[in-house]
Amino acid sequence: MSAFASDLGLDGIRDAAGHGTEVDVAVHLHNGTVRLSILSAQEILLTADDADQVAQALQRAAEQARGITATRGPDRSTST
């Protein structure tokens, strides 16, 4: 079981060029780090609407991460 919780609001985000690339934003539930993953490629082309959704997911993840670190104390480790 992963310690990362993905933002489920990004399930439909795919590469605008039709390459099937996906993006994932997740928060590590133990240390509050935020992971941005681009799956199946090194880059992804997004429509303006999809870029807004990714930005909002990153903002939600940052807020959740702040809550985790506030209650558990800061942990600078990025290990899973």
MODELLER restraints for C-alpha pairs under 7 A, 6 or more apart:
rsr = mdl.restraints
at = mdl.atoms
rsr.add(forms.Gaussian(group=physical.xy_distance, feature=features.Distance(at['CA:3:A'], at['CA:28:A']), mean=5.51, stdev=0.5))
rsr.add(forms.Gaussian(group=physical.xy_distance, feature=features.Distance(at['CA:3:A'], at['CA:29:A']), mean=5.60, stdev=0.5))
rsr.add(forms.Gaussian(group=physical.xy_distance, feature=features.Distance(at['CA:3:A'], at['CA:30:A']), mean=6.79, stdev=0.5))
rsr.add(forms.Gaussian(group=physical.xy_distance, feature=features.Distance(at['CA:3:A'], at['CA:80:A']), mean=6.67, stdev=0.5))
rsr.add(forms.Gaussian(group=physical.xy_distance, feature=features.Distance(at['CA:4:A'], at['CA:26:A']), mean=5.75, stdev=0.5))
rsr.add(forms.Gaussian(group=physical.xy_distance, feature=features.Distance(at['CA:4:A'], at['CA:27:A']), mean=5.27, stdev=0.5))
rsr.add(forms.Gaussian(group=physical.xy_distance, feature=features.Distance(at['CA:4:A'], at['CA:28:A']), mean=4.24, stdev=0.5))
rsr.add(forms.Gaussian(group=physical.xy_distance, feature=features.Distance(at['CA:4:A'], at['CA:29:A']), mean=5.86, stdev=0.5))
rsr.add(forms.Gaussian(group=physical.xy_distance, feature=features.Distance(at['CA:5:A'], at['CA:26:A']), mean=5.10, stdev=0.5))
rsr.add(forms.Gaussian(group=physical.xy_distance, feature=features.Distance(at['CA:5:A'], at['CA:27:A']), mean=5.31, stdev=0.5))
rsr.add(forms.Gaussian(group=physical.xy_distance, feature=features.Distance(at['CA:5:A'], at['CA:28:A']), mean=6.44, stdev=0.5))
rsr.add(forms.Gaussian(group=physical.xy_distance, feature=features.Distance(at['CA:5:A'], at['CA:29:A']), mean=6.80, stdev=0.5))
rsr.add(forms.Gaussian(group=physical.xy_distance, feature=features.Distance(at['CA:6:A'], at['CA:24:A']), mean=6.64, stdev=0.5))
rsr.add(forms.Gaussian(group=physical.xy_distance, feature=features.Distance(at['CA:6:A'], at['CA:25:A']), mean=5.68, stdev=0.5))
rsr.add(forms.Gaussian(group=physical.xy_distance, feature=features.Distance(at['CA:6:A'], at['CA:26:A']), mean=3.99, stdev=0.5))
rsr.add(forms.Gaussian(group=physical.xy_distance, feature=features.Distance(at['CA:6:A'], at['CA:27:A']), mean=6.60, stdev=0.5))
rsr.add(forms.Gaussian(group=physical.xy_distance, feature=features.Distance(at['CA:7:A'], at['CA:25:A']), mean=5.72, stdev=0.5))
rsr.add(forms.Gaussian(group=physical.xy_distance, feature=features.Distance(at['CA:7:A'], at['CA:26:A']), mean=5.84, stdev=0.5))
rsr.add(forms.Gaussian(group=physical.xy_distance, feature=features.Distance(at['CA:7:A'], at['CA:57:A']), mean=6.51, stdev=0.5))
rsr.add(forms.Gaussian(group=physical.xy_distance, feature=features.Distance(at['CA:10:A'], at['CA:24:A']), mean=6.75, stdev=0.5))
rsr.add(forms.Gaussian(group=physical.xy_distance, feature=features.Distance(at['CA:13:A'], at['CA:22:A']), mean=6.18, stdev=0.5))
rsr.add(forms.Gaussian(group=physical.xy_distance, feature=features.Distance(at['CA:13:A'], at['CA:23:A']), mean=6.59, stdev=0.5))
rsr.add(forms.Gaussian(group=physical.xy_distance, feature=features.Distance(at['CA:13:A'], at['CA:50:A']), mean=6.28, stdev=0.5))
rsr.add(forms.Gaussian(group=physical.xy_distance, feature=features.Distance(at['CA:14:A'], at['CA:20:A']), mean=5.89, stdev=0.5))
rsr.add(forms.Gaussian(group=physical.xy_distance, feature=features.Distance(at['CA:14:A'], at['CA:21:A']), mean=5.54, stdev=0.5))
rsr.add(forms.Gaussian(group=physical.xy_distance, feature=features.Distance(at['CA:14:A'], at['CA:22:A']), mean=4.92, stdev=0.5))
rsr.add(forms.Gaussian(group=physical.xy_distance, feature=features.Distance(at['CA:15:A'], at['CA:21:A']), mean=5.07, stdev=0.5))
rsr.add(forms.Gaussian(group=physical.xy_distance, feature=features.Distance(at['CA:15:A'], at['CA:22:A']), mean=6.50, stdev=0.5))
rsr.add(forms.Gaussian(group=physical.xy_distance, feature=features.Distance(at['CA:15:A'], at['CA:44:A']), mean=5.43, stdev=0.5))
rsr.add(forms.Gaussian(group=physical.xy_distance, feature=features.Distance(at['CA:15:A'], at['CA:45:A']), mean=5.20, stdev=0.5))
rsr.add(forms.Gaussian(group=physical.xy_distance, feature=features.Distance(at['CA:15:A'], at['CA:46:A']), mean=5.82, stdev=0.5))
rsr.add(forms.Gaussian(group=physical.xy_distance, feature=features.Distance(at['CA:16:A'], at['CA:45:A']), mean=5.35, stdev=0.5))
rsr.add(forms.Gaussian(group=physical.xy_distance, feature=features.Distance(at['CA:16:A'], at['CA:46:A']), mean=5.28, stdev=0.5))
rsr.add(forms.Gaussian(group=physical.xy_distance, feature=features.Distance(at['CA:16:A'], at['CA:47:A']), mean=6.10, stdev=0.5))
rsr.add(forms.Gaussian(group=physical.xy_distance, feature=features.Distance(at['CA:17:A'], at['CA:45:A']), mean=6.51, stdev=0.5))
rsr.add(forms.Gaussian(group=physical.xy_distance, feature=features.Distance(at['CA:21:A'], at['CA:39:A']), mean=5.81, stdev=0.5))
rsr.add(forms.Gaussian(group=physical.xy_distance, feature=features.Distance(at['CA:21:A'], at['CA:40:A']), mean=5.49, stdev=0.5))
rsr.add(forms.Gaussian(group=physical.xy_distance, feature=features.Distance(at['CA:21:A'], at['CA:41:A']), mean=6.33, stdev=0.5))
rsr.add(forms.Gaussian(group=physical.xy_distance, feature=features.Distance(at['CA:21:A'], at['CA:44:A']), mean=6.46, stdev=0.5))
rsr.add(forms.Gaussian(group=physical.xy_distance, feature=features.Distance(at['CA:22:A'], at['CA:38:A']), mean=5.94, stdev=0.5))
rsr.add(forms.Gaussian(group=physical.xy_distance, feature=features.Distance(at['CA:22:A'], at['CA:39:A']), mean=5.13, stdev=0.5))
rsr.add(forms.Gaussian(group=physical.xy_distance, feature=features.Distance(at['CA:23:A'], at['CA:37:A']), mean=5.67, stdev=0.5))
rsr.add(forms.Gaussian(group=physical.xy_distance, feature=features.Distance(at['CA:23:A'], at['CA:38:A']), mean=4.60, stdev=0.5))
rsr.add(forms.Gaussian(group=physical.xy_distance, feature=features.Distance(at['CA:23:A'], at['CA:39:A']), mean=5.97, stdev=0.5))
rsr.add(forms.Gaussian(group=physical.xy_distance, feature=features.Distance(at['CA:24:A'], at['CA:36:A']), mean=5.81, stdev=0.5))
rsr.add(forms.Gaussian(group=physical.xy_distance, feature=features.Distance(at['CA:24:A'], at['CA:37:A']), mean=4.98, stdev=0.5))
rsr.add(forms.Gaussian(group=physical.xy_distance, feature=features.Distance(at['CA:24:A'], at['CA:38:A']), mean=6.46, stdev=0.5))
rsr.add(forms.Gaussian(group=physical.xy_distance, feature=features.Distance(at['CA:25:A'], at['CA:35:A']), mean=5.68, stdev=0.5))
rsr.add(forms.Gaussian(group=physical.xy_distance, feature=features.Distance(at['CA:25:A'], at['CA:36:A']), mean=4.67, stdev=0.5))
rsr.add(forms.Gaussian(group=physical.xy_distance, feature=features.Distance(at['CA:25:A'], at['CA:37:A']), mean=6.39, stdev=0.5))
rsr.add(forms.Gaussian(group=physical.xy_distance, feature=features.Distance(at['CA:25:A'], at['CA:57:A']), mean=6.51, stdev=0.5))
rsr.add(forms.Gaussian(group=physical.xy_distance, feature=features.Distance(at['CA:25:A'], at['CA:58:A']), mean=6.44, stdev=0.5))
rsr.add(forms.Gaussian(group=physical.xy_distance, feature=features.Distance(at['CA:26:A'], at['CA:34:A']), mean=5.78, stdev=0.5))
rsr.add(forms.Gaussian(group=physical.xy_distance, feature=features.Distance(at['CA:26:A'], at['CA:35:A']), mean=5.12, stdev=0.5))
rsr.add(forms.Gaussian(group=physical.xy_distance, feature=features.Distance(at['CA:26:A'], at['CA:36:A']), mean=6.64, stdev=0.5))
rsr.add(forms.Gaussian(group=physical.xy_distance, feature=features.Distance(at['CA:26:A'], at['CA:61:A']), mean=6.66, stdev=0.5))
rsr.add(forms.Gaussian(group=physical.xy_distance, feature=features.Distance(at['CA:27:A'], at['CA:33:A']), mean=5.79, stdev=0.5))
rsr.add(forms.Gaussian(group=physical.xy_distance, feature=features.Distance(at['CA:27:A'], at['CA:34:A']), mean=4.59, stdev=0.5))
rsr.add(forms.Gaussian(group=physical.xy_distance, feature=features.Distance(at['CA:27:A'], at['CA:35:A']), mean=6.18, stdev=0.5))
rsr.add(forms.Gaussian(group=physical.xy_distance, feature=features.Distance(at['CA:27:A'], at['CA:61:A']), mean=5.85, stdev=0.5))
rsr.add(forms.Gaussian(group=physical.xy_distance, feature=features.Distance(at['CA:27:A'], at['CA:65:A']), mean=6.44, stdev=0.5))
rsr.add(forms.Gaussian(group=physical.xy_distance, feature=features.Distance(at['CA:28:A'], at['CA:34:A']), mean=6.35, stdev=0.5))
rsr.add(forms.Gaussian(group=physical.xy_distance, feature=features.Distance(at['CA:31:A'], at['CA:68:A']), mean=6.94, stdev=0.5))
rsr.add(forms.Gaussian(group=physical.xy_distance, feature=features.Distance(at['CA:31:A'], at['CA:69:A']), mean=6.56, stdev=0.5))
rsr.add(forms.Gaussian(group=physical.xy_distance, feature=features.Distance(at['CA:31:A'], at['CA:75:A']), mean=5.58, stdev=0.5))
rsr.add(forms.Gaussian(group=physical.xy_distance, feature=features.Distance(at['CA:32:A'], at['CA:65:A']), mean=4.18, stdev=0.5))
rsr.add(forms.Gaussian(group=physical.xy_distance, feature=features.Distance(at['CA:32:A'], at['CA:66:A']), mean=6.84, stdev=0.5))
rsr.add(forms.Gaussian(group=physical.xy_distance, feature=features.Distance(at['CA:32:A'], at['CA:68:A']), mean=5.37, stdev=0.5))
rsr.add(forms.Gaussian(group=physical.xy_distance, feature=features.Distance(at['CA:32:A'], at['CA:69:A']), mean=5.71, stdev=0.5))
rsr.add(forms.Gaussian(group=physical.xy_distance, feature=features.Distance(at['CA:33:A'], at['CA:65:A']), mean=6.20, stdev=0.5))
rsr.add(forms.Gaussian(group=physical.xy_distance, feature=features.Distance(at['CA:33:A'], at['CA:78:A']), mean=6.78, stdev=0.5))
rsr.add(forms.Gaussian(group=physical.xy_distance, feature=features.Distance(at['CA:34:A'], at['CA:61:A']), mean=6.35, stdev=0.5))
rsr.add(forms.Gaussian(group=physical.xy_distance, feature=features.Distance(at['CA:34:A'], at['CA:62:A']), mean=6.77, stdev=0.5))
rsr.add(forms.Gaussian(group=physical.xy_distance, feature=features.Distance(at['CA:34:A'], at['CA:65:A']), mean=6.90, stdev=0.5))
